[in-house]
Amino acid sequence: MTERNYSTVNPCIMCQPIGSVMAFKGIEDSMVLLHGSQGCSTYMRLHLAHHFREPVDIGSSSLSEKGAVYGGSENLKKGLKNLILRYRPKVIGVSTTCLAETIGDDIGRIIAEFKEEEPELSENLIIIPVPTPSYEDSHNSGYIKAVEAIVKQFTTHESESDIFNNKLNVVLSENISPEDTRELKNILSNTIGSNSFIFLPDISETFDAPMTGELQKIFPGGTTHSDIADMKNSAATIGLGITNDNRAVGYLEQTFDIPSQNLPLPIGLEYTDRLLAALSKIAGTDVPEEYQKERGRLIDAMVDAHKYLYGTKVAIYGDPNNVLGMLSLALENGMHPILVVASSKSPRFAEYAMERVKQVKPDCDVTILEDVDFDTFNDAVRKAKPEMLIGNSNGKYIAKEMGIPLVRIGFPIHDRVGAQRMLDVGYRGAMEMLDRITNTILEVQEDKLAVKWSEPESYVPLGEDSFHSAEA
């Protein structure tokens, strides 16, 4: 924080409940009800719909002044009843907001009362409470809390079997795009087998559903309930994302003695290599030829782009694991990341970011910040003077004011289409990112040359040597 800041101005993060919504959208037949005011669910629906370009229904207990004074028990029960009757979900995630947490509503007790009062409605229905006060932490912590709550709920279900399944659990600790999800599932299928892993949460279909002509209140897709329940019988767990504590991975290891390891999000060459090496070791085979070829194409693309990217000063910002991956990709391609900013505080972001800098470019003078707002980030960008920003759409005002390009990546991207189809992970994702960054640089260079050519003093009639000097 700068010295003049005594409050957060334009936060780089979103609140915890929106992270819980993204997690619950990754399991089948689920809905989310936010225990709080209507404005909270409206804000989140808007944000998610603009990013994923899909309708996103979120229930609300619609707390008003009366609920704030006398408690929101009545509203929450009515909200649950309406949600069940209209959507018929099999799972409801109930996440709290600032208001519900401030008045101290015990949502676990209220849900228990609802089940006793409405036995027919709540039969065969799983309701998962997740405390997500909006005034602390970020959407990343809300995501992690919700994933942990989902795993705990399903793995303690008494009706499920305890037969060893010899599968690999793969648990995300940060939201990625539906296209990224599909890519990771393909990598897992092609390395260890399509029936050998359980991926959680899976938003590949629920946040990027095909048009069928039929209105569906709950989009099909998501990790199945039986798969989540079966996670306790798996042979091992991989957590994707290393800057935060992946609480679901820790729970599975501590409760069911399932060995685990956490790997970085596979963004860029090195981090994708690490995932493929881990999967290859698990499968007991070499990395499939398909990915060896993709790796070769990525290196070829790096060679092609290197002359344009080398030495380019960039500022990278966004969610911690995403930023760490982009930092790695930038370093691998000779770029100069002079400012690296994580939107929220995470236990190991700065440590891993600096470690990666020292591994690849120890002479790189980089400033690493975390848990800052856009006001502080704006000051840091002005001081660092990067030639390019890489991050979400919320940095566009700084980019415009500074007159530098912004390559959009991460969440949210609300001023462009296609965020749900954006591929960042794996070798193919790295190639797509390289192309986007390089073409952005080329476009800027062309614009600068076009301005130079159009200046009256640069114009010299054809045939004179000085005309071509402007192009050089």
N, C-alpha and C positions, 0 to 999 in steps of 0.2 A: 504493500500500500504506500502511496505517496504521502508526504507529511500533511498535505492539505485535505486528505480524505478522512472524514470521520464517519462516513457511511458508504455503503456499496452503491456505486453509480453504474447503471447498465451492467448487470452481472453477466459473466461469461457462461453461467450455468443455468440450468432450469431446476425446478424444485423436485424434491424426492418422489412425490406421487406420480409424476410423469414417467419416471424410471420404472416404477412398479407396474404402470399400465403397459409399457413396452414388454416387460417380462411376462405378464399374464397373457398378452396377445400371442405369445409363443407356445401356448399349450392348447390342446383341442377343446372345443365346446366351452370356452370360458368367457366370462364377462367381468368387468371391473366396476365396482361401485365406490365412489369417493364419498367418504363421510365428511361433509363440509358444505360450503355454500355452492350455489349453482355456478358462480363465476369460475370456480376452480376447474370444474369439468369442462366448461365451455372453452377456457383458455387452452386446456390440454388437447381437447378435440381439434381445435383450430390449428394448433402447432403441429400435431401429428398428421392431420389431413393435408396440410400444405406441404409437408415433407414427403410423405409416402404417396400422396395423390390417391388416397382411398378414403371412403367413409369410415369414420372411427367412432363407434357408439360407446359412450361411457355413462354409467348411471351416477346419479347424485342423490344424497339424502336431503339436499336443499335446505340446509340449516338457515334459519332466519334469526331475528332478534329474540324471539321466544325460545328457540332451541338453545341459543347462546346463554340465556339466563337460567333456564330450567333443565338444560341437558338435552341431548339429541337422540335419546333412546327411541322415542316415538317415531321420529323422522326416519331413523335408520331402519326400523322394522317395516315401516310403510314402503320405504325404498326397496328393500329386499323383496317384499311381496310383489310390488309392481314389476320389478326386474324379472322375477321368476315367471310370472304370468305372461309377460310379453315376449320374453326371449327363450324361455325354457333352457337355460344353460345347465351344464352338469358341474361346472365349477364357477364360483364367484369369489373374486379377490376383493376384499374390503380394505381399502387404504385410507388412512386418516389424512387430514390436511391441518393447516395451522389452527383453525378455529376449533376443530374437534379435540386436538391435543391441548389447546389452551384451557378449554373448559373441563378437561380431564375425563372425557368419556371413556369408559372401559369397554372397548368394542368386543373383546372376548366374552365378557359377561352378557352383553346385549345380544350377541349372536346365539349364545347358549339359551337365553330366554326365548328368542325367536324360534329356535328349533323345538322347544317344549310347547310353545303356543301354536305353532303351525306344523304339526308332525307330517301332514300329508304333503305340504309344499316342500318341506325340507328333506323328504325321503329320497335317498339316492343322490342327494346334492351335497357337494363339498364346498364349504365356505371357509376361506382362508383369510384371517386378519393379518394385516401388515401395518405396524405403526410407522408412518412416514411423515413426521412433522415437516412442514415446508420451510420453516425458518432455520433449519440446520442442515448441513451437508449439501448434497446435490442430487441430481437425477441419477448419477452413477451409483451412489450409495443406496438410493431407492431401488434401483435395478438389482443390486446384489442382495439386499434384504428380501425382496420378493422371490428371487430364485431360491434363496435358502429356505424361505417359508414354504414354498411349493414342494421342495424336496423333502423337507421334514414331514409335511402333511401326508404325502403319498407313501413314503417309506415306513411310516409307523402304522399304516393301515393293516389291521389284523388279518383281513381276508386274503392278503397276498401270500404267495408261496415264498419259501426261502431256498429255492433250488439254484445252485450256482449256474450262471448263464455264460460265463467266460467272455463277457463283452467289455468294451471300453466305454466309460462315461466321458463325454466331452461337454464341459460346462463353461459357458461364456461368462465373463465378468464385466462386459461392456457391450452396449448395443452396437450391432453392425447392420449393414443393409441386407435386404432379402437376397440380392444377387450374391453378396459375400457369403451368406448362409448356404445358398445353393452350391457355390464353389467349394466351400469347406466340406459339405456332405459328399460331393463328387470325389474330392481328394480322399476322404475317409473310405468311401466305397471302393475306390480303385487301388487302395493300398492294403487295407485290412479286411475288406469284404463288406457288402451292403447290409448284412444282418449281424455285423459284429460290433456295432457301436450304438450308443444312445446319445442323441444330440439335444441339448437343452439350453435355452429355449429356441424353438425353431419357428422363425417368422417368415420363412421362405414363401409360404402361400398366404398366410393370414394378412400380411401387409403388402402383398403384391398378387392379388387374386386375379385369375383370368376372367374376362367378360363372358358370361354364359347366357345372358338375357334374362336370368332369373334373379330376383331380389332375395338375397340371403341375409337374414338378421345377424347370424354369426358365420363368418367365413370358415370354410373347412380348412383343415391343416393344423399344424402345430404338433408338438411332441405328444404322443398318446399317453393317456393316463396309465395304461399297463406298463409302458416303457419307463415312465418316471418311477412307478412303484418297484420296478425291477432293478433300479439302479443300485439298490443295496446288495444285489447278488452278483455284481459285476467283478471282473478281475482287477481292473485298474481305473483310474480317473485322470484325465488331463484337463487342467483349467487353462483357458485361453485368456491371457491378460495377466501381467505380473506386477503392475504398479499398485494395485489394491489387494486387499485380502479377499480371496474368493471363498466366502463363508460356506457355500454349499459343498465345495471340495473338502474343506476342513471338517465339516460335519460328517461327510461320508467316510472319511478316513478315521476319525475319532470314534464314531459310533459303530461302524461295520468293519473296521480294520481293512479298508480298501486302500492299497498304496496309491499315491498320487504324485503328480508333478505339475508345476505351473510353467507354461511357456508363453512367450510374447505373442501378441496377435501377429499372424504371419504376413506382415507388410514389408516389402522389400526382399532383397536376396537372402541376407543372413538369417532373418527370422523365419522365412519360408523354408530355408535349408534345415533349420532346427526342427520344425514340425515334421518335415518329410523324413528326417533321420530318426526321430522318435517313433513315427509310425512304422518305418521300415524295420526298426529294431523289434517293435511289438509283433509285427507280422513274421519276423524271421526271414525276410527276403530283401533283395535289393530294391532300391527305389524304382518303381515302374518306368519302363522306357518312355512312356508318354510324358512323364514329368522331367526326365532327363533331357528330352528334346525341348520342352518348354523352358527349362533352365538355360539351355544353350541359346534359345531365341532371345531370352531376357538379356543375357550377356552381350549378344549381338546388338540388341537395341541400346544397351548402355554405351557400347562403343560408338554407335551412330550419334547418340545424343550428347556425348561427353563434351564435344567442342563447343556446344551451345550452353551447357549447364555449368561447366567448370568455373568455379569462383563466384557464381551468382549468389549474392547475399539475400537470404530469405528469413522471414519470420514465420514460425509455425505455431499454431495455437489450436486449442480444442480440448477434447476429452483425453485424459492422461495416456491410456494405452494406445489410442489412435495417434497422438502426437509422438509418442515414443517410436512407433513404427515409421511415421513419416520422417522423423529425425534420422533414423537409420537409413532409409531410402535416399534421403538428401545427401548424407555423408558418403554413401557408397557411390554416388554419382558425381562426386567432386564439388558439390554445392557447398556454400559457406553459411550454415545456419547460425546467424548471429544472435537471434532471439528465439527462445523456445519456451512456450507458455502453456501450462496445464490449467484448465479452467477451474479445477477443484483441487483441494488438498488430498494427497494420497501418500501412503506411508513410504513408498520407495521410488516415486517418480524421479526426483532429482538425482538420486543415487544411480539409477539405471541409465538416465539420460547422460550424465557425466561419464559413466563407465563406457557407454557406446562412443562418445566423442573421443575419449582417450584411446580406444581400440582402433578407430579408423583415421582420425585426424587430430592428433594430440596438440598440434599448434593452433587449432581453431579457437578463436576468442569468442566464446558463446556466453550469453546471459540466460540463465534458467530461472524462470519464475513459476509460481503456482498459487492457486487460490486468489487470483486477482480479478478485478472487474475491468470493463472495457475502458473506463476512465484511466486507470493505471496502465493498461495495455497501450492505450493511445500515447501516453507520455513515453513509454518505453520504445514504441515504434519511432516516434519523432527523434529520440536520442540515438537509436541504433541506425536509422536510415537504411532499411532493407530495400532491395530492388523488387521484391515480390512478397506477397502474403500467401500463406497456405493455411486454410482453415474454413470454418463454416460461414454461412451467409451474413452473420451478424457483424463480421469485420468489414463489410462492404463500404460503410461510411468512412472508416479510416483510410481504406484503400483509395476511395474517391478523392478524399481531401488531400492525401499525400501524392496522388497522381501515379500510383503504382498498381500493377495488376493483382487480382485476387484469384487464386485457383481454389475452387470450392471443393471441400472434402469434409466428411464428418456429419454431425447433426447439430443444428437443423440447417437444411438447405431449402429455404422457403421461397426464393426468388428465381428459381430455375426448375425445369421439369427433369425427371429421370433419376432423382436421388435414390429411388428404390432399386434402380437397375445399375447403379454405380458399383463398379468392381474395384476393390482396393487390395484384396488379399490374394495370396498365392503369386506364382510367377506371372500369370496372366494379368492379375491386378496391378503388379508392379509395372508391367509393360504399358498398360493403359494409363497409369499415372505419369510415367515418363513421357508418353506421347502428349498428354494434356499439358504438362509443365513446359515441355520443349516448344510445342506449337504456340503456347501463350507468349513465350519469349520471342519467337520468330515474328508473331503478330505485332508485338510492341516495337520490334526493330523496324518492321515494314512501315508502321505508322510514323515513326520518327523520321525515316527516310522520305516518306511521302510529304511530310511537312517541310522538310529541308528542300525537296525538289520544287515545292509550290511557292517558296519564297521568291519574290521578284528579283532580289539581288543575286539569287543562285542561277537565274535563267540566262543562258547564253545561247545564241542561235546555233543550230546544228552545224557541225563542222569544226567548231572550236573545241580544243582539248579540255578547257576548264569545265564544260558541261558534265563530262563524265567524272570529274573530280568530286562532284557532289554525291554521286552514288557510292564512291569509295569511302 
